[in-house]
Amino acid sequence: MDETPELITIELYRDALEADMAKTRLDSAGITSFLVGENAAMLYGTGLGGLQLQVSPKDEEDARSILNDPGPGNVEAPSAS
């Protein structure tokens, strides 16, 4: 009998674009993630409770670290003189 692994909601988003960007960050780091409420959001907007970003419990710590890392910051390109 196959048991579906339990997933943990690590973040809740009201903005679908922001949720997609977070999911893409996790996917690019090799962490499988799922957006719950995506279909309802397309039909009714995110006012019904937002989008839940979920991961496996074994990936929770790494996923939170990735999402909490602001990245290198705003690096200005050198001006063409």
N, C-alpha and C positions, 0 to 999 in steps of 0.2 A: 504494500500500500504506500503510495507516494504522499508525503506530507508536504504541503506548501509551507516554505519557510515564513516565519513571522517577519513583517517589515516594521520599521520604526520611522515615524514622521520626525524629520530633523528640522524642517522649516515649513512655514506657512506663508504663502504669497497671495497678494491681492492683484498683482500685476502679472499677466500671463507672459509678457516678454521677459520680465525679471526671473520668473520661474524657469522659463526655457533656457535662459543664460546660465542659471545655476545648475540645471540638469546637464547642460553641455559641458560645463567645467568638470563635473563629476565623471561624466562619460569619457572625457579626454584623459582623465587620470586613471581610467580603467575601473571605475566604480560603477556598477550597475545601479541605476536609480529609476524611480517611477514617479510620475506626476498623477496624483489621484484628484479627480474632479475636472480633468482637462476637457472632456466632452461636454459636461454641464456648463463649463465656463464659455465654451464656444457658442452654446445656445443662449445662455441666460446672463453671461457676464460673470464676474467673480464675486458678485454680491451675495451669493448663496453660501459663503463660507470660505472662499478662496481655494487655492490649489495647494495640496499637500505634497511636499517632496519627501519621498520615502526611500530608504535603503535597508539592506540586510543588517541585522545587529552587529555582525562581525566587521562591517564597514563603517559603522556609525562614527567612531572616533576620527578616522581619516577623513571622512566626508565633512564633518564639522570643521576640522582643521583647514581643509581646502576652501570651504565657503567663508571662513573667518579671516583668511589671508587676503589682505587688500591688494596684493601684487606689488609690482615695482613702483607704482605711483605714476604720476604724470611726468614723463620724461619729454622735455622739449627737444624737438629736432633742431639741429644746428641751422642757423640762418644762412641762406645763400647770399654771400656778399660779392 
